[in-house]
Amino acid sequence: MYRDGITDAVYLEGEHHVREYTRAFDGLRAAALSPQRSAQLIKSVLKEYAE
């Protein structure tokens, strides 16, 4: 697992690191909108600010 930070970059190769980052990524992916819903939300916000 490669993690790039503001002041450094680190390779995390331990199984526990990979497992924790995989779990976090899976949670983010599950909470994310679909591409279609994301596009709808962006259009809605743009329309709201255009008024």
N, CA, C and O of each residue as an XYZ file, in Angstrom:
204
protein
N       0.864     -1.151      0.000
C       0.000      0.000      0.000
C       0.909      1.211      0.000
O       1.786      1.335      0.854
N       0.703      2.098     -0.949
C       1.491      3.330     -1.035
C       0.648      4.472     -0.534
O      -0.464      4.687     -1.018
N       1.165      5.214      0.439
C       0.460      6.361      0.997
C       1.316      7.594      0.771
O       2.452      7.675      1.238
N       0.761      8.539      0.059
C       1.460      9.785     -0.239
C       0.916     10.859      0.681
O      -0.294     11.076      0.736
N       1.788     11.525      1.396
C       1.378     12.584      2.307
C       1.891     13.936      1.845
O       2.515     14.050      0.790
N       1.625     14.945      2.638
C       2.064     16.301      2.291
C       3.580     16.408      2.369
O       4.207     17.040      1.519
N       4.167     15.790      3.388
C       5.608     15.919      3.586
C       6.382     14.628      3.376
O       7.611     14.626      3.442
N       5.675     13.525      3.123
C       6.387     12.260      2.952
C       5.554     11.280      2.140
O       4.396     11.539      1.812
N       6.167     10.165      1.829
C       5.480      9.068      1.157
C       5.963      7.777      1.806
O       7.141      7.639      2.134
N       5.050      6.843      1.985
C       5.383      5.624      2.713
C       4.778      4.419      2.013
O       3.640      4.463      1.546
N       5.553      3.340      1.946
C       5.026      2.054      1.511
C       4.675      1.259      2.764
O       5.539      1.011      3.606
N       3.426      0.863      2.889
C       2.983      0.042      4.006
C       2.750     -1.365      3.463
O       1.826     -1.583      2.680
N       3.559     -2.292      3.864
C       3.501     -3.631      3.288
C       2.944     -4.671      4.246
O       2.655     -5.795      3.833
N       2.790     -4.321      5.510
C       2.280     -5.290      6.469
C       0.833     -5.663      6.158
O       0.035     -4.824      5.740
N       0.513     -6.928      6.370
C      -0.837     -7.407      6.078
C      -1.891     -6.618      6.841
O      -2.962     -6.337      6.305
N      -1.597     -6.258      8.085
C      -2.573     -5.499      8.870
C      -2.807     -4.108      8.298
O      -3.931     -3.607      8.335
N      -1.747     -3.468      7.763
C      -1.928     -2.159      7.142
C      -2.827     -2.265      5.910
O      -3.766     -1.489      5.734
N      -2.517     -3.234      5.074
C      -3.297     -3.422      3.847
C      -4.750     -3.723      4.195
O      -5.659     -3.194      3.556
N      -4.978     -4.559      5.192
C      -6.332     -4.917      5.603
C      -7.097     -3.683      6.103
O      -8.263     -3.497      5.755
N      -6.449     -2.843      6.916
C      -7.113     -1.647      7.451
C      -7.437     -0.641      6.341
O      -8.523     -0.062      6.329
N      -6.513     -0.436      5.425
C      -6.783      0.494      4.324
C      -7.852     -0.059      3.391
O      -8.670      0.696      2.867
N      -7.849     -1.362      3.182
C      -8.887     -1.985      2.356
C     -10.248     -1.807      3.010
O     -11.223     -1.486      2.331
N     -10.324     -2.012      4.314
C     -11.582     -1.841      5.037
C     -12.070     -0.385      4.946
O     -13.253     -0.136      4.718
N     -11.158      0.557      5.123
C     -11.531      1.970      5.028
C     -12.021      2.315      3.626
O     -13.033      2.998      3.474
N     -11.314      1.848      2.607
C     -11.703      2.127      1.234
C     -13.058      1.507      0.911
O     -13.887      2.129      0.248
N     -13.282      0.279      1.381
C     -14.573     -0.371      1.157
C     -15.712      0.421      1.793
O     -16.794      0.526      1.217
N     -15.471      0.977      2.978
C     -16.478      1.800      3.637
C     -16.778      3.071      2.868
O     -17.937      3.464      2.734
N     -15.741      3.712      2.364
C     -15.935      4.921      1.562
C     -16.696      4.616      0.281
O     -17.593      5.359     -0.116
N     -16.327      3.518     -0.356
C     -16.991      3.136     -1.600
C     -18.468      2.819     -1.355
O     -19.318      3.159     -2.178
N     -18.777      2.175     -0.238
C     -20.163      1.829      0.088
C     -20.993      3.082      0.368
O     -22.189      3.117      0.078
N     -20.356      4.108      0.931
C     -21.073      5.343      1.275
C     -21.198      6.304      0.094
O     -22.013      7.225      0.128
N     -20.406      6.096     -0.935
C     -20.368      7.018     -2.072
C     -21.610      6.892     -2.943
O     -22.235      5.834     -3.028
N     -21.942      7.991     -3.578
C     -23.029      7.972     -4.556
C     -22.562      7.265     -5.823
O     -21.365      7.178     -6.098
N     -23.515      6.769     -6.577
C     -23.180      6.190     -7.875
C     -22.725      7.322     -8.801
O     -22.983      8.491     -8.513
N     -22.063      6.998     -9.893
C     -21.668      8.057    -10.831
C     -22.871      8.878    -11.314
O     -22.771     10.096    -11.460
N     -23.995      8.219    -11.561
C     -25.185      8.937    -12.029
C     -25.726      9.877    -10.941
O     -26.073     11.023    -11.225
N     -25.796      9.386     -9.701
C     -26.286     10.219     -8.598
C     -25.310     11.364     -8.310
O     -25.733     12.464     -7.953
N     -24.019     11.111     -8.464
C     -23.020     12.165     -8.281
C     -23.243     13.275     -9.301
O     -23.223     14.457     -8.958
N     -23.454     12.889    -10.551
C     -23.702     13.878    -11.607
C     -24.972     14.664    -11.320
O     -25.001     15.880    -11.513
N     -26.022     13.993    -10.863
C     -27.269     14.682    -10.516
C     -27.044     15.684     -9.388
O     -27.547     16.806     -9.445
N     -26.299     15.289     -8.373
C     -26.022     16.189     -7.246
C     -25.235     17.406     -7.708
O     -25.554     18.530     -7.320
N     -24.226     17.202     -8.520
C     -23.415     18.318     -9.022
C     -24.274     19.269     -9.834
O     -24.181     20.485     -9.664
N     -25.112     18.730    -10.717
C     -25.999     19.580    -11.521
C     -26.954     20.359    -10.634
O     -27.217     21.536    -10.881
N     -27.472     19.710     -9.606
C     -28.395     20.362     -8.678
C     -27.722     21.517     -7.944
O     -28.307     22.590     -7.798
N     -26.504     21.298     -7.487
C     -25.779     22.352     -6.771
C     -25.442     23.495     -7.721
O     -25.567     24.664     -7.358
N     -25.012     23.159     -8.946
C     -24.716     24.214     -9.923
C     -25.954     25.055    -10.218
O     -25.878     26.280    -10.307
N     -27.087     24.387    -10.368
C     -28.328     25.103    -10.644
C     -28.692     26.005     -9.478
O     -29.124     27.139     -9.683
N     -28.524     25.519     -8.269
C     -28.849     26.291     -7.070
C     -27.987     27.551     -6.984
O     -28.488     28.620     -6.634
N     -26.699     27.435     -7.299
C     -25.813     28.597     -7.218
C     -25.988     29.541     -8.405
O     -25.604     30.708     -8.321
N     -26.550     29.069     -9.488
C     -26.751     29.914    -10.666
C     -27.954     30.840    -10.479
O     -28.079     31.856    -11.163
N     -28.830     30.480     -9.551
C     -30.054     31.285     -9.343
C     -29.805     32.516     -8.551
O     -30.732     33.286     -8.298
